[in-house]
Amino acid sequence: MPDAPATIRKTITRRRLGLVAGSAALGLAAPLPLRAAPVTIKFSHVVAPDTPKGKAAQKFADLAAAYTEGAAVVEVYPNSQLYKDKDEMEALQLGAVQMLAPSLAKFSLLGLPQFELFDLPFLIDGHAALRRLTDGPIGRDLLGQLATRDITGLAYWDNGFKLFSANRPLVTPADFKGLILRIQASRTLEAQMTALGALPQVMAFSEVFQALQAGLVDGTENPPSNMFTQNMHQVQSHAVLTDHGYLGYALIVHRGFWDRLDRRMRDQLEQAVAEATLHGNSIARDENAQALIAMQAAGTTQFHQMTPSERAAFVSVLHPVHAAMADRIGPDLLRQCYAVLGL
């Protein structure tokens, strides 16, 4: 009598072969391989979608989907939907998000105070000077230093040059005395406000409008696009168009996540980054100009355009901040910056 288990195995084998043959006759010889699940990139930022950064982030998401043919999906979370600016860096390091575009001042909190170079008042005079700084060796070297914090720096994204606002006229440095002004966490910005006789108050960006509305702070500094999209012009009666400082961002990604991507996908995403960067930086100046026009039309804020002598007075008061912060930022770095900018 034949062995029962062996007979059963032969029967099952014959049936399987029969099913495969039948499937082949129907054109279904083998199932198609399943496509790998898309790689999800959570991109968190703290400003509105219609700011230069918000538009650049969406452009990157669109380009990433196109170049990877859907293999990478970028989920953009604007307006502090996921994390406030004081929390987002920790979220990146913990892997809760994969991509951020924080303001350059944020990197001093990671022990990289050299990024406060960009916070120095009256250092960068216009967009041509800015590009020489960010696109040259200094900018590249600073992004490279982020690797020591398990971060890969991909690009610099512009917002624009800042104005001061408050609920009283701001025409001379003396007008700032005693005002409580919101700043980002930066020793250099702290020194800037102190030099003006103001009281600096560190505060998350998402909290600024309510703090201004409630009178918890008297004023702040922002590029026009940030001021407009956050409705700060509704609660600030005066502003002065100083262009005294630059607000920019670094597009960054968690280094471990980035390095684990296959080379082809990284190349595709780097191309998306390059094009989104050109797009965002090319529109930043127009976005700020349009925001200023819109706020002037609203009539809730009086914007003062400085005369050359008024500007000189601000420069005289604020330029000593450079020397005061040189040891923190790095004397050699500051000298290199002066050489690049022709100062």
C-alpha positions in Angstrom: 0.0 0.0 0.0 1.5 3.3 -1.0 2.7 5.8 1.6 -0.3 8.2 2.2 1.6 11.4 2.8 3.7 10.9 -0.4 0.5 10.3 -2.4 -1.1 13.4 -1.0 2.0 15.5 -1.9 2.0 14.2 -5.5 -1.7 15.0 -5.8 -1.3 18.5 -4.6 1.7 19.0 -6.9 -0.3 17.8 -9.9 -3.2 20.2 -9.0 -0.8 23.1 -8.7 0.7 22.4 -12.0 -2.7 22.1 -13.5 -3.7 25.5 -12.1 -0.6 27.2 -13.4 -1.2 25.7 -16.9 -4.8 26.9 -16.8 -3.7 30.3 -15.7 -1.2 30.4 -18.5 -3.9 29.6 -21.0 -5.8 32.6 -19.7 -2.8 34.9 -19.9 -2.4 34.9 -16.1 0.7 32.8 -15.8 2.2 34.8 -12.9 1.0 37.7 -10.9 2.6 41.1 -11.5 5.0 42.1 -8.8 3.6 44.6 -6.3 5.0 48.1 -6.5 6.8 49.2 -3.4 4.9 51.6 -1.2 5.8 55.3 -1.8 8.4 56.9 0.4 6.6 59.5 2.5 8.4 62.8 3.3 6.7 64.8 6.0 7.7 68.5 5.5 6.7 70.8 8.3 7.0 74.5 8.4 5.6 77.4 10.4 4.6 80.0 7.9 1.5 80.4 5.6 1.3 78.5 2.3 1.2 81.8 0.4 4.6 83.0 1.6 7.8 82.5 -0.4 8.7 79.5 1.7 5.2 78.1 1.5 5.2 78.3 -2.2 8.6 76.8 -2.6 7.6 73.9 -0.3 4.6 73.1 -2.5 6.7 73.4 -5.6 9.1 70.9 -4.2 6.3 68.5 -3.4 4.9 68.8 -6.9 8.3 68.3 -8.6 9.2 65.4 -6.3 6.0 63.6 -7.3 6.7 64.2 -11.0 10.4 63.3 -11.0 10.0 60.1 -9.0 6.7 59.2 -10.8 4.9 59.0 -7.5 7.6 56.9 -5.7 8.1 59.8 -3.2 5.2 61.6 -1.7 5.9 64.9 0.1 3.3 65.9 2.6 3.6 69.6 3.4 2.3 70.9 6.7 2.3 74.7 6.9 1.4 77.2 9.6 2.7 75.1 12.5 0.1 72.4 11.9 2.4 69.8 13.2 5.1 71.6 15.3 5.8 75.1 16.4 9.2 76.5 15.4 10.6 75.8 18.9 9.7 72.1 18.6 10.3 71.2 14.9 14.0 70.7 15.1 13.6 68.1 17.8 10.9 66.4 15.8 13.3 66.1 12.8 16.0 64.6 15.0 13.6 62.1 16.4 12.3 61.2 12.9 8.8 62.4 13.5 9.2 64.6 10.3 11.8 64.2 7.6 12.2 67.7 6.2 12.1 71.3 7.5 13.0 74.7 6.3 13.8 76.5 9.6 15.1 80.1 9.8 18.9 80.2 10.0 18.8 81.5 13.5 17.5 78.1 14.7 20.8 76.4 14.2 22.4 78.3 17.1 20.2 76.2 19.4 22.0 73.1 18.0 25.4 74.6 19.0 26.2 76.1 15.7 26.2 79.9 16.5 28.1 80.7 13.3 24.7 80.7 11.5 23.9 83.9 13.4 26.1 85.5 10.8 22.8 86.0 8.9 21.3 87.8 11.9 23.8 90.6 11.9 22.1 94.0 11.2 23.1 95.9 8.1 25.4 93.2 6.9 23.8 92.1 3.6 23.0 94.9 1.2 20.6 93.5 -1.4 20.0 90.2 -3.2 23.2 90.2 -5.3 25.3 90.4 -2.1 23.1 87.7 -0.5 23.7 85.3 -3.4 27.5 85.8 -3.2 27.2 84.7 0.4 24.8 81.8 0.2 25.9 80.4 -3.1 29.7 80.6 -2.4 32.1 78.8 -0.2 30.8 80.3 3.0 27.2 79.2 2.4 28.3 75.7 1.3 30.6 75.3 4.3 27.9 76.3 6.8 25.4 73.8 5.3 28.1 71.1 5.5 28.5 71.7 9.2 25.0 70.5 9.8 26.2 67.0 9.2 27.7 67.0 12.7 24.1 67.2 14.0 22.8 64.3 11.8 21.3 66.8 9.4 21.8 67.2 5.6 21.6 70.8 4.4 20.1 71.0 0.9 19.6 74.7 0.0 19.1 78.2 1.2 15.6 79.6 0.7 14.9 83.3 0.8 12.1 85.2 2.5 13.4 88.7 2.4 14.7 91.7 4.2 13.1 92.8 7.4 11.3 95.9 8.7 10.5 96.9 12.3 6.9 97.4 13.5 5.3 98.7 16.6 2.3 100.6 17.9 4.1 104.0 17.8 6.1 105.8 15.2 9.6 104.3 14.5 11.8 107.0 12.8 15.0 107.1 14.9 16.8 104.6 17.1 15.6 106.5 20.1 12.0 105.6 19.3 12.7 102.0 20.2 13.6 102.7 23.8 11.6 100.6 26.2 9.7 98.7 23.6 9.2 94.9 24.1 10.0 93.4 20.7 9.6 89.8 19.7 12.6 88.0 18.3 13.7 84.5 17.4 16.1 82.7 19.8 19.4 84.3 18.7 22.0 86.0 20.8 22.8 88.3 17.9 19.1 89.4 17.5 19.1 89.9 21.3 22.1 92.2 21.0 20.5 94.1 18.1 17.4 94.9 20.1 19.4 95.8 23.2 21.5 98.2 21.1 18.3 100.0 20.2 17.3 100.3 23.8 14.4 97.7 23.3 13.6 94.7 25.4 13.9 91.5 23.3 11.3 88.7 23.9 11.9 85.3 22.4 8.6 83.8 21.2 7.3 81.1 18.8 6.3 82.6 15.4 2.8 81.1 15.7 2.2 83.0 18.9 3.2 86.4 17.7 -0.1 87.7 16.3 -2.0 87.0 19.5 0.8 88.5 21.6 0.7 91.7 19.6 -3.1 91.8 19.8 -3.0 91.3 23.5 -0.2 93.8 24.0 2.1 91.3 25.5 4.8 92.5 23.1 4.9 95.9 21.5 6.3 95.0 18.1 8.6 92.8 16.1 10.7 92.5 12.9 9.6 90.6 9.8 9.8 90.7 6.0 6.5 92.1 4.7 5.2 88.7 3.5 5.4 87.3 7.0 3.8 90.4 8.5 1.0 90.4 5.9 0.1 86.7 5.8 0.0 86.5 9.6 -2.2 89.7 9.7 0.2 91.5 12.0 -0.5 94.7 10.1 -4.0 94.6 11.7 -2.4 95.0 15.1 0.6 97.2 14.4 0.0 100.9 13.7 3.5 101.8 12.5 6.5 100.3 10.7 9.8 101.5 9.3 11.2 100.1 6.1 14.8 99.5 7.3 15.8 96.4 5.4 18.2 96.0 8.3 18.4 92.2 8.3 17.8 89.1 6.3 15.4 86.4 7.1 16.2 83.2 5.2 15.8 79.5 5.7 17.8 76.3 5.2 16.1 73.4 3.6 17.2 70.4 5.6 16.5 66.7 5.9 17.2 64.0 8.5 20.6 62.7 7.4 19.9 59.0 8.2 16.6 59.1 6.2 18.3 60.8 3.3 21.2 58.5 3.2 18.9 55.4 3.2 17.2 56.5 0.0 18.5 54.8 -3.1 20.8 56.9 -5.3 18.4 57.3 -8.1 15.7 58.7 -5.9 18.1 61.0 -4.2 19.2 62.4 -7.6 15.5 62.9 -8.5 14.8 64.7 -5.3 17.9 66.8 -5.5 16.7 68.0 -8.9 13.4 68.9 -7.4 15.2 70.8 -4.6 17.2 72.7 -7.1 14.2 73.8 -9.2 12.1 74.6 -6.2 14.9 76.7 -4.8 15.2 78.7 -8.0 11.4 79.1 -8.0 11.1 80.2 -4.4 14.0 82.6 -4.4 13.0 84.1 -7.7 9.5 85.0 -6.4 10.5 86.1 -2.9 11.2 89.7 -3.8 7.9 90.1 -5.7 6.0 88.4 -2.9 7.3 90.9 -0.3 6.7 93.9 -2.6 3.1 92.8 -3.2 2.6 92.2 0.6 3.8 95.7 1.3 1.4 97.2 -1.3 -1.5 95.2 0.2 -0.7 96.4 3.7 -0.4 100.0 2.6 -3.7 99.7 0.8 -5.3 98.3 4.0 -4.5 101.5 5.8 -4.1 100.0 9.2 -0.3 100.6 9.4 1.7 103.6 8.5 5.0 102.6 6.8 7.9 105.1 7.1 10.5 105.1 4.3 13.8 106.2 5.8 15.9 109.1 4.4 19.6 108.5 3.9 20.4 110.3 7.1 17.9 108.3 9.1 19.4 105.1 7.7 22.9 106.3 8.7 21.7 106.8 12.2 20.4 103.2 12.5 23.7 101.9 10.9 25.7 103.9 13.5 23.8 102.3 16.4 23.6 98.8 15.1 26.9 98.2 13.4 28.8 97.7 16.7 26.7 94.5 17.1 29.1 93.0 14.6 32.1 93.4 16.8 30.2 92.4 19.9 29.1 89.1 18.3 32.4 88.4 16.5 33.7 85.9 19.0 30.4 84.0 19.0 30.0 83.8 15.2 33.8 83.5 14.6 36.2 86.3 13.8 37.6 84.5 10.8 34.2 83.7 9.4 33.2 87.4 9.8 36.4 88.6 8.0 35.7 86.1 5.2 32.2 87.4 4.9 33.4 91.1 4.8 35.8 90.1 2.0 33.0 88.4 0.0 30.7 91.3 0.5 33.3 94.0 -0.1 32.9 95.6 3.4 
